[in-house]
Amino acid sequence: MGSIKADELLSNMLQAAQKSLSAKWPQVRDLAAAEFGKYAHNLEAIRKMKRKGTISREQARLQRERQRNSSTTVRLTEKGLGLLAVEAAINAAMDAVRETVNKAIGRGLL
């Protein structure tokens, strides 16, 4: 059985993500580092438990899946927050339209 070193795994994960995300990397680097760090350390812990016999193959699989789902949730939350920011910007723009139109016509049309 091979060993898993969280720091090496994290470095590999970050390099792969940076290559994949290229121009967007600076905006997601910190989030990726935090989430991938948790994932890498979790995998290292699972490997140690498996080697000691304190976790079954199925339990290890479920732990890996749980950690992956957690990372996915964080990424989706980040995406959702971005969408909320866009929605807020659109709403602010529409408020400006409403103010301008209502002021121009002298009453609350919009």
C-alpha positions as CSV (number, residue, x, y, z in Angstrom):
1,M,0.0,0.0,0.0
2,G,1.3,3.4,-1.0
3,S,1.4,6.5,1.2
4,I,-0.5,9.7,0.7
5,K,1.2,12.9,1.7
6,A,-1.4,15.7,2.0
7,D,1.1,18.5,1.1
8,E,2.2,16.8,-2.1
9,L,-1.4,15.9,-3.0
10,L,-2.5,19.5,-2.3
11,S,0.4,20.8,-4.5
12,N,-0.6,18.6,-7.4
13,M,-4.3,19.5,-7.0
14,L,-3.5,23.2,-7.0
15,Q,-1.3,22.9,-10.0
16,A,-4.0,21.0,-12.0
17,A,-6.7,23.5,-11.0
18,Q,-4.5,26.5,-11.9
19,K,-3.8,25.0,-15.3
20,S,-7.5,24.3,-15.8
21,L,-8.8,27.7,-14.6
22,S,-6.0,29.8,-16.1
23,A,-7.2,33.4,-16.2
24,K,-9.8,32.8,-13.4
25,W,-7.2,31.3,-11.1
26,P,-6.5,34.5,-9.1
27,Q,-10.2,34.8,-8.1
28,V,-10.5,31.3,-6.9
29,R,-7.0,30.5,-5.6
30,D,-7.7,31.0,-1.9
31,L,-11.0,29.1,-1.9
32,A,-9.4,26.2,-3.9
33,A,-6.4,26.1,-1.6
34,A,-8.7,25.8,1.5
35,E,-11.0,23.2,0.0
36,F,-8.3,21.1,-1.6
37,G,-6.3,21.3,1.6
38,K,-9.2,19.8,3.5
39,Y,-9.7,17.1,0.9
40,A,-6.0,16.2,0.8
41,H,-5.7,15.9,4.6
42,N,-8.9,13.9,4.7
43,L,-7.6,11.5,2.1
44,E,-4.4,11.1,4.1
45,A,-6.4,10.4,7.3
46,I,-8.6,7.9,5.5
47,R,-5.4,6.1,4.2
48,K,-4.0,5.9,7.8
49,M,-7.2,4.6,9.2
50,K,-7.4,2.0,6.4
51,R,-3.8,0.9,7.1
52,K,-4.6,0.5,10.8
53,G,-7.8,-1.4,10.0
54,T,-10.0,1.1,11.8
55,I,-12.1,1.9,8.7
56,S,-13.6,-0.5,6.1
57,R,-13.3,-0.1,2.4
58,E,-16.9,1.0,2.2
59,Q,-16.5,3.5,5.1
60,A,-13.4,4.9,3.3
61,R,-15.4,5.3,0.1
62,L,-18.2,7.1,1.9
63,Q,-15.7,9.4,3.6
64,R,-14.1,10.3,0.3
65,E,-17.5,10.9,-1.3
66,R,-18.7,13.0,1.6
67,Q,-15.6,15.2,1.4
68,R,-16.0,15.5,-2.4
69,N,-19.6,16.5,-1.9
70,S,-18.6,19.1,0.7
71,S,-16.1,20.6,-1.7
72,T,-18.7,20.7,-4.4
73,T,-21.2,22.4,-2.1
74,V,-18.6,25.1,-1.3
75,R,-17.9,25.7,-5.1
76,L,-21.7,25.8,-5.8
77,T,-22.1,28.3,-3.0
78,E,-19.4,30.5,-4.4
79,K,-21.1,30.3,-7.8
80,G,-24.4,31.1,-6.2
81,L,-22.9,34.1,-4.4
82,G,-21.6,35.3,-7.8
83,L,-25.1,34.9,-9.3
84,L,-26.6,36.8,-6.4
85,A,-24.1,39.7,-6.9
86,V,-25.2,39.8,-10.6
87,E,-28.8,39.8,-9.6
88,A,-28.2,42.6,-7.1
89,A,-26.4,44.6,-9.8
90,I,-29.3,44.1,-12.2
91,N,-31.8,45.1,-9.5
92,A,-29.8,48.3,-8.7
93,A,-29.8,49.1,-12.4
94,M,-33.6,48.6,-12.6
95,D,-34.1,50.8,-9.6
96,A,-32.1,53.5,-11.3
97,V,-34.3,53.1,-14.4
98,R,-37.4,53.3,-12.2
99,E,-36.3,56.5,-10.5
100,T,-35.3,58.1,-13.8
101,V,-38.6,57.2,-15.6
102,N,-40.8,58.1,-12.6
103,K,-39.0,61.4,-12.2
104,A,-39.2,62.2,-15.9
105,I,-43.0,61.6,-16.0
106,G,-43.7,63.1,-12.7
107,R,-45.4,60.1,-11.1
108,G,-44.8,56.5,-10.1
109,L,-45.4,54.6,-13.3
110,L,-42.8,51.9,-12.6
